[in-house]
Amino acid sequence: MVVDHGLQTGSARVAERAALQARDLGLDPVTVVRVEVGAAGGPEAAARDARYAALEQAARAAGADAVLLGHTLDDQAETVLLGLARGSGAASLQGMAPMNGLWRRPLLGIRRAQTRQACADAGLEPWHDPHNDDPGFARVRVRRNVLPVLERELGPGVAEALARTAEQLREDNEALDAFAGEVAEDLADHAEAGLTLPVTALAANPRRCASGSCAWPCGASSGSRSRARRPSRCAVS
């Protein structure tokens, strides 16, 4: 499936050309879907939301179990670096997950240059989105200016190190989630209205497991307990 965002003059022609290349590779069926890009969250977020919605709808209609996305190690490194610059927490610094529900990212361990070389070796001519060279976008400035400076000043391997950081944080967060879930399960009292959690017992646990790196859907009450409608994960902030 080729998504035409309609953001540039001639985008329909570019989309049809991409579809033709896909058909020449033996893919069938190949469809082109034009989406309407809104304005919520800025142009990048709006285009991403429209694209993902179209992909999800097509996947459901086809009965597909997964959608393969083309994010590379460079995309992951940029995501982590942007998160660091914004002061994001561990959940954001995990970057993009290799598997997340319907979405799969099989190229997260591969550099962008390798994908370009693979296209050249296969005789394919990829289309380079002009938006990827527009310095008005923070991600483009990270890609063109910040990462090259870090590589030059700190030595090669910065992108790989950032991607490893994302992977390690994801493993840490999964461990915290599991630990928080065990704590909550031990402390939870099942009641007709839902669950009750003793706040004092939660506070006795490590701060990260008592206030927020995981999510437990409960609201603190004025008494000594918090109440949740259904069990999930411990709320750790």
C-alpha positions as CSV (number, residue, x, y, z in Angstrom):
1,M,0.0,0.0,0.0
2,V,1.3,3.5,-1.0
3,V,0.0,6.4,1.0
4,D,-0.2,9.7,-0.8
5,H,-0.3,12.5,1.8
6,G,-1.1,15.1,-0.8
7,L,1.2,17.7,0.8
8,Q,3.3,18.4,-2.3
9,T,2.6,19.2,-6.0
10,G,2.8,16.0,-8.0
11,S,2.4,13.7,-5.0
12,A,-0.1,11.6,-6.9
13,R,2.4,11.0,-9.7
14,V,5.1,10.0,-7.1
15,A,2.7,7.6,-5.4
16,E,1.7,5.9,-8.7
17,R,5.4,5.5,-9.6
18,A,6.1,3.9,-6.2
19,A,3.1,1.6,-6.8
20,L,4.4,0.6,-10.2
21,Q,7.8,-0.3,-8.8
22,A,6.1,-2.5,-6.2
23,R,4.1,-4.2,-8.9
24,D,7.2,-4.8,-10.9
25,L,8.7,-6.6,-7.9
26,G,5.8,-9.0,-8.0
27,L,3.7,-7.5,-5.2
28,D,-0.1,-7.9,-5.5
29,P,-2.4,-6.3,-4.8
30,V,-0.8,-2.8,-4.6
31,T,-3.1,0.1,-3.8
32,V,-2.6,3.9,-3.6
33,V,-4.5,5.6,-0.8
34,R,-4.7,9.4,-0.6
35,V,-5.2,10.8,2.9
36,E,-6.4,14.1,4.3
37,V,-3.7,15.5,6.6
38,G,-5.1,17.7,9.4
39,A,-3.2,20.2,11.6
40,A,-3.4,18.7,15.1
41,G,0.0,18.4,16.7
42,G,1.9,20.0,13.8
43,P,2.5,18.8,10.3
44,E,4.7,15.9,11.2
45,A,2.4,14.5,13.8
46,A,-0.7,15.1,11.6
47,A,0.8,13.4,8.6
48,R,1.9,10.4,10.8
49,D,-1.6,10.1,12.3
50,A,-3.2,10.1,8.9
51,R,-0.7,7.6,7.5
52,Y,-1.1,5.2,10.4
53,A,-4.9,5.4,10.3
54,A,-4.9,4.5,6.6
55,L,-2.4,1.6,7.2
56,E,-4.4,0.3,10.1
57,Q,-7.7,0.4,8.1
58,A,-6.1,-1.4,5.1
59,A,-4.6,-4.0,7.4
60,R,-7.9,-4.7,9.1
61,A,-9.7,-4.9,5.7
62,A,-7.1,-7.4,4.4
63,G,-7.1,-9.4,7.6
64,A,-3.3,-8.8,8.0
65,D,-1.6,-9.7,11.2
66,A,1.1,-7.1,10.9
67,V,2.2,-3.9,9.1
68,L,5.9,-3.6,8.4
69,L,7.3,-0.1,8.8
70,G,10.6,1.1,7.4
71,H,12.2,2.9,10.4
72,T,15.9,2.5,10.6
73,L,18.5,2.7,13.3
74,D,19.1,6.3,12.3
75,D,15.4,7.1,12.9
76,Q,15.7,5.5,16.3
77,A,18.8,7.5,17.2
78,E,17.0,10.7,16.1
79,T,14.0,9.9,18.2
80,V,16.1,9.2,21.3
81,L,18.1,12.4,20.9
82,L,15.0,14.5,20.4
83,G,13.6,13.0,23.6
84,L,16.7,13.8,25.5
85,A,16.6,17.4,24.3
86,R,13.0,17.7,25.5
87,G,13.7,16.2,28.9
88,S,11.5,13.2,28.3
89,G,11.2,10.3,30.7
90,A,12.3,6.8,30.2
91,A,9.1,5.8,28.5
92,S,9.8,8.3,25.7
93,L,13.5,7.6,25.5
94,Q,12.8,3.9,24.7
95,G,12.2,5.2,21.2
96,M,10.2,3.0,18.8
97,A,9.5,-0.5,19.7
98,P,10.4,-3.3,17.2
99,M,7.0,-4.8,17.8
100,N,3.9,-2.9,19.1
101,G,0.6,-4.5,18.4
102,L,0.0,-4.4,14.7
103,W,3.2,-2.5,13.9
104,R,6.6,-4.2,13.2
105,R,9.9,-2.4,12.5
106,P,12.3,-5.0,11.1
107,L,14.9,-2.5,10.0
108,L,15.6,-0.8,13.4
109,G,19.0,-2.4,13.5
110,I,20.0,-1.2,10.0
111,R,21.5,2.1,9.1
112,R,19.7,4.4,6.6
113,A,22.7,4.2,4.2
114,Q,22.4,0.5,4.1
115,T,18.8,0.7,2.9
116,R,19.8,3.2,0.2
117,Q,22.6,0.9,-0.9
118,A,20.2,-2.1,-1.0
119,C,17.9,-0.1,-3.3
120,A,20.8,0.7,-5.6
121,D,22.0,-2.9,-5.7
122,A,18.4,-4.0,-6.6
123,G,18.2,-1.4,-9.4
124,L,15.5,0.6,-7.5
125,E,15.3,4.3,-7.5
126,P,13.8,5.5,-4.2
127,W,12.0,8.9,-4.0
128,H,13.6,11.3,-1.5
129,D,10.9,13.4,0.3
130,P,11.9,17.1,0.2
131,H,10.4,17.4,3.7
132,N,13.3,15.2,4.9
133,D,15.7,18.1,3.9
134,D,13.6,20.9,5.3
135,P,15.4,22.5,8.3
136,G,12.1,23.8,9.6
137,F,11.6,20.4,11.2
138,A,13.5,19.6,14.4
139,R,14.2,16.0,13.3
140,V,15.8,17.3,10.1
141,R,18.1,19.6,12.1
142,V,19.1,16.7,14.3
143,R,19.8,14.5,11.3
144,R,21.7,17.1,9.3
145,N,23.5,19.1,12.0
146,V,23.4,17.6,15.5
147,L,24.3,14.0,14.9
148,P,27.1,14.8,12.5
149,V,28.6,17.1,15.1
150,L,28.4,14.5,17.8
151,E,30.0,11.9,15.5
152,R,32.8,14.3,14.6
153,E,33.5,15.5,18.2
154,L,32.9,12.2,20.1
155,G,33.8,9.7,17.4
156,P,31.8,7.2,15.3
157,G,29.1,5.1,16.8
158,V,26.9,7.7,18.4
159,A,23.8,6.6,16.5
160,E,24.4,3.0,17.5
161,A,24.9,4.0,21.1
162,L,21.6,6.0,21.1
163,A,19.8,3.0,19.7
164,R,21.3,0.8,22.3
165,T,20.2,3.2,25.0
166,A,16.6,2.9,23.7
167,E,16.8,-0.9,23.8
168,Q,18.3,-0.9,27.4
169,L,15.6,1.5,28.6
170,R,12.9,-0.7,27.1
171,E,14.3,-3.7,28.9
172,D,14.5,-1.8,32.2
173,N,11.0,-0.4,31.8
174,E,9.6,-3.9,31.1
175,A,11.3,-5.2,34.3
176,L,9.9,-2.2,36.3
177,D,6.4,-2.9,34.9
178,A,6.7,-6.6,35.9
179,F,7.9,-5.6,39.4
180,A,5.2,-3.0,39.8
181,G,2.6,-5.5,38.7
182,E,3.8,-8.0,41.3
183,V,3.7,-5.4,44.0
184,A,0.2,-4.2,43.0
185,E,-1.1,-7.8,42.9
186,D,0.3,-8.5,46.3
187,L,-1.3,-5.3,47.8
188,A,-4.6,-5.1,46.0
189,D,-7.8,-6.0,47.7
190,H,-10.6,-7.0,45.4
191,A,-13.9,-5.3,46.3
192,E,-17.3,-5.1,44.6
193,A,-16.6,-1.6,43.3
194,G,-13.2,-2.5,41.9
195,L,-9.8,-2.6,43.7
196,T,-8.3,-0.9,46.7
197,L,-4.6,-0.2,47.1
198,P,-3.1,0.9,50.4
199,V,-1.2,4.1,49.8
200,T,1.1,3.6,52.7
201,A,2.2,0.2,51.5
202,L,2.8,1.6,48.0
203,A,4.9,4.4,49.5
204,A,7.1,1.8,51.2
205,N,8.3,0.6,47.8
206,P,11.0,2.2,45.7
207,R,9.8,5.6,44.5
208,R,9.8,4.6,40.9
209,C,7.3,1.8,41.8
210,A,5.2,4.0,43.9
211,S,4.7,7.0,41.8
212,G,5.1,6.7,38.0
213,S,7.3,4.8,35.5
214,C,4.4,2.3,35.0
215,A,0.7,3.0,34.8
216,W,-2.0,1.7,37.2
217,P,-5.4,3.2,36.5
218,C,-6.3,4.4,39.9
219,G,-7.0,7.8,41.5
220,A,-5.7,8.7,44.9
221,S,-8.4,9.2,47.5
222,S,-8.3,11.4,50.6
223,G,-8.1,8.2,52.7
224,S,-5.4,5.7,53.1
225,R,-6.2,3.8,50.0
226,S,-6.4,4.4,46.2
227,R,-9.3,2.8,44.3
228,A,-9.1,1.3,40.7
229,R,-11.9,0.0,38.6
230,R,-9.9,-2.8,37.1
231,P,-6.5,-4.4,37.6
232,S,-3.7,-3.3,35.4
233,R,-0.2,-2.1,36.1
234,C,1.1,-0.3,39.2
235,A,1.1,3.5,38.7
236,V,4.7,4.6,39.1
237,S,5.6,8.1,38.1
